Amino acid sequence: MAVLINRQDPRFEALKKGHNVRFPGDSSQAANRLLLCASPAEAEEALTAVVGAGLRPTVRSGGHCYEDFVANNPGGAILDLSLWNRVDREGGAYRVAPGAMLGEVYGNLYKRYGMTLPAGTCYGVGAGGHISGGGYGLLSRLHGLTSDWLTGVDILTVEANGRVVARHVDRRHDVGLFRALRGAGGGSFGVITDFHFAVLPQAPREVAEASLSFPWESLTEDQFTRLLASFGEYWATRGRDPDTWGLFVIFVVGPRSPNGRLSMYAQFCQPDGTATDQSVLHEFMDRFQEFQPSQKVAGKSSAAGETRPYTVSVRPWLDATIGGGASGDSIRAKYKSAYMKQTFVAAEAQAMYRFFSGGSRAAQSSVVSIDSYGGAINRPHLAAETAVAQRSSIMKLQWQCYWHDEAEDAEHLRGMDEFFTSVYTGSHVDAARQGTPWGDRYEGCYLNYPDCDMLRYPWWPQLFHGRGDLYPFLQQTKAQYDPNNIFHHAMSVRSA
Ligand SMILES: Cc1cc2nc3c(=O)[nH]c(=O)nc-3n(C[C@H](O)[C@H](O)[C@H](O)COP(=O)(O)OP(=O)(O)OC[C@H]3O[C@@H](n4cnc5c(N)ncnc54)[C@H](O)[C@@H]3O)c2cc1C
């Protein structure tokens, strides 16, 4: 039987919230109870009881949701699957339980089988939300999205008469639902109780790592614009060649300040999982000489006489992947995202330069993380097989803003909203879709970085699910498998 935690329980305060402590908004927004489920059978029993009582269930695995989809559930019940976290192999397929944190997934798959998933960078993110929303990370240019590798999903759905049904869906059973679960996001169709993968990519033996940092304060707007354009240009051209797919780079742009630096982190391995030949990595790093980078070592620049402003170190892939530990402290946060099909235009770079040069509290608390993308993710057939429409992008941007004081919520939220809007306003964006990453240059936003500000645009489903037939398909699937809309949140799929 699931562990029941009600409002009187001393554990309630700690467990009612997820990683983003903005939610629940206040006590009246919080769920009335939590049900901690340590097996699919417990989840089925708990869901049956919750639905039978006429309560709204929200589902939680790792608790890293960016928006209020889980923790704001007035009077309802949170089904928490974090205790259901085993990772193993059965009947020839790998199984990952939704409550497993990515760090646990990596450790288990590596130690037991020498395999991995091309999933995200954060140890504490849960498989449940991450895999159902796509899930990408440092190996995704080489191996695609995590959900691309799915061959089966176990899920609890609720019939029109309220009966809970346990299904195993795959390419032969409930084919439409299986496709929807390959990237259309958690919280729309049911409670996922297991992910299955018939095959997985082999974990690399080692990776080469290198970092660059740029003197932010002394960069002019023109130099910054050229730096961003040069970064994007690589992914739009050379980065399309398969021999570069083992290269993944994260470029972080934050507030401009005296001694502030812009940092770029690159990780590379060959398709065979070795990093002996580093020519692709050097070719990339050497592009940026004109911007006078230095090696990113705290408080220290590269030594005089070094021919390169960076060093390359090689270490075991596992160390590089789970060395960083957990997700950092739980904090108040706001996120936004954009898929980019082409390099930056001057207007985008100028909007970023001006925002981060300003002294607003939002600017001081924010970063834009620019990730390389594409490679194996962009194999065209995947758009029709899965529920991730974005298969032409070369970069993915994530806006992040962090603060502690609830009294500053409105200021930070407004600051981020205005900043994002300014980047996507101008002739580089479709005239009828101003304020959003829409047009020839863009593929909208990432569902696993949900952003409720986008709900004010009638075209928000197309921003997150693409402009093709995916969203209508998802709506039909929703109507079929969740006819009473039991599983819903601000950005869940609406029934046809
Ligand atoms: C610090 C941090 C780092 C991140 N890094 C990356 C990254 O590198 N790459 C990347 O792609 N994303 C990344 N993300 C985003 C992450 O993938 C999403 O936030 C993801 O949805 C979190 O999953 P979760 O299970 O931890 O969250 P939860 O809050 O538990 O769930 C998120 C959503 O999925 C639903 N859900 C959860 N479990 C289930 C289930 N069992 N059945 C059905 N629905 C379910 C929830 O209802 C909710 O709608 C990061 C997020 C954070 C906070």
Ligand as a Chemical Component Dictionary entry (heavy atoms), coordinates in Angstrom:
data_LIG
# 
_chem_comp.id                   LIG 
_chem_comp.type                 NON-POLYMER 
_chem_comp.pdbx_formal_charge   0 
_chem_comp.three_letter_code    LIG 
# 
loop_
_chem_comp_atom.comp_id 
_chem_comp_atom.atom_id 
_chem_comp_atom.alt_atom_id 
_chem_comp_atom.type_symbol 
_chem_comp_atom.charge 
_chem_comp_atom.model_Cartn_x 
_chem_comp_atom.model_Cartn_y 
_chem_comp_atom.model_Cartn_z 
_chem_comp_atom.pdbx_ordinal 
LIG C1  C1  C 0 18.141 21.264 -12.470 1  
LIG C2  C2  C 0 17.463 20.799 -13.745 2  
LIG C3  C3  C 0 18.235 20.327 -14.805 3  
LIG C4  C4  C 0 17.623 19.888 -15.980 4  
LIG N1  N1  N 0 18.398 19.427 -17.016 5  
LIG C5  C5  C 0 17.813 18.952 -18.132 6  
LIG C6  C6  C 0 18.596 18.430 -19.205 7  
LIG O1  O1  O 0 19.835 18.392 -19.145 8  
LIG N2  N2  N 0 17.949 17.973 -20.301 9  
LIG C7  C7  C 0 16.578 17.979 -20.409 10 
LIG O2  O2  O 0 16.054 17.507 -21.416 11 
LIG N3  N3  N 0 15.809 18.477 -19.414 12 
LIG C8  C8  C 0 16.392 18.953 -18.284 13 
LIG N4  N4  N 0 15.616 19.455 -17.278 14 
LIG C9  C9  C 0 14.151 19.485 -17.457 15 
LIG C10 C10 C 0 13.545 18.134 -17.036 16 
LIG O3  O3  O 0 13.739 17.193 -18.067 17 
LIG C11 C11 C 0 12.049 18.325 -16.783 18 
LIG O4  O4  O 0 11.856 19.262 -15.763 19 
LIG C12 C12 C 0 11.361 16.992 -16.429 20 
LIG O5  O5  O 0 10.007 17.035 -16.768 21 
LIG C13 C13 C 0 11.523 16.653 -14.961 22 
LIG O6  O6  O 0 11.041 15.385 -14.690 23 
LIG P1  P1  P 0 10.759 14.968 -13.170 24 
LIG O7  O7  O 0 10.207 13.614 -13.172 25 
LIG O8  O8  O 0 11.984 15.252 -12.359 26 
LIG O9  O9  O 0 9.707  16.078 -12.738 27 
LIG P2  P2  P 0 8.223  16.006 -12.146 28 
LIG O10 O10 O 0 8.011  17.346 -11.543 29 
LIG O11 O11 O 0 8.056  14.838 -11.263 30 
LIG O12 O12 O 0 7.319  15.814 -13.429 31 
LIG C14 C14 C 0 7.373  16.677 -14.549 32 
LIG C15 C15 C 0 6.126  16.482 -15.418 33 
LIG O13 O13 O 0 6.042  15.119 -15.818 34 
LIG C16 C16 C 0 4.872  14.507 -15.260 35 
LIG N5  N5  N 0 5.235  13.189 -14.756 36 
LIG C17 C17 C 0 6.206  12.900 -13.870 37 
LIG N6  N6  N 0 6.253  11.596 -13.643 38 
LIG C18 C18 C 0 5.285  11.042 -14.388 39 
LIG C19 C19 C 0 4.833  9.702  -14.557 40 
LIG N7  N7  N 0 5.378  8.695  -13.895 41 
LIG N8  N8  N 0 3.787  9.480  -15.390 42 
LIG C20 C20 C 0 3.213  10.497 -16.069 43 
LIG N9  N9  N 0 3.598  11.788 -15.943 44 
LIG C21 C21 C 0 4.631  12.045 -15.094 45 
LIG C22 C22 C 0 4.409  15.426 -14.157 46 
LIG O14 O14 O 0 3.020  15.298 -13.916 47 
LIG C23 C23 C 0 4.816  16.780 -14.691 48 
LIG O15 O15 O 0 3.858  17.238 -15.620 49 
LIG C24 C24 C 0 16.206 19.917 -16.098 50 
LIG C25 C25 C 0 15.437 20.395 -15.025 51 
LIG C26 C26 C 0 16.058 20.849 -13.862 52 
LIG C27 C27 C 0 15.219 21.373 -12.734 53 
# 
loop_
_chem_comp_bond.comp_id 
_chem_comp_bond.atom_id_1 
_chem_comp_bond.atom_id_2 
_chem_comp_bond.value_order 
_chem_comp_bond.pdbx_ordinal 
LIG C1  C2  SING 1  
LIG C2  C3  SING 2  
LIG C2  C26 DOUB 3  
LIG C3  C4  DOUB 4  
LIG C4  N1  SING 5  
LIG C4  C24 SING 6  
LIG N1  C5  DOUB 7  
LIG C5  C6  SING 8  
LIG C5  C8  SING 9  
LIG C6  O1  DOUB 10 
LIG C6  N2  SING 11 
LIG N2  C7  SING 12 
LIG C7  O2  DOUB 13 
LIG C7  N3  SING 14 
LIG N3  C8  DOUB 15 
LIG C8  N4  SING 16 
LIG N4  C9  SING 17 
LIG N4  C24 SING 18 
LIG C9  C10 SING 19 
LIG C10 O3  SING 20 
LIG C10 C11 SING 21 
LIG C11 O4  SING 22 
LIG C11 C12 SING 23 
LIG C12 O5  SING 24 
LIG C12 C13 SING 25 
LIG C13 O6  SING 26 
LIG O6  P1  SING 27 
LIG P1  O7  DOUB 28 
LIG P1  O8  SING 29 
LIG P1  O9  SING 30 
LIG O9  P2  SING 31 
LIG P2  O10 DOUB 32 
LIG P2  O11 SING 33 
LIG P2  O12 SING 34 
LIG O12 C14 SING 35 
LIG C14 C15 SING 36 
LIG C15 O13 SING 37 
LIG C15 C23 SING 38 
LIG O13 C16 SING 39 
LIG C16 N5  SING 40 
LIG C16 C22 SING 41 
LIG N5  C17 SING 42 
LIG N5  C21 SING 43 
LIG C17 N6  DOUB 44 
LIG N6  C18 SING 45 
LIG C18 C19 SING 46 
LIG C18 C21 DOUB 47 
LIG C19 N7  SING 48 
LIG C19 N8  DOUB 49 
LIG N8  C20 SING 50 
LIG C20 N9  DOUB 51 
LIG N9  C21 SING 52 
LIG C22 O14 SING 53 
LIG C22 C23 SING 54 
LIG C23 O15 SING 55 
LIG C24 C25 DOUB 56 
LIG C25 C26 SING 57 
LIG C26 C27 SING 58 
# 
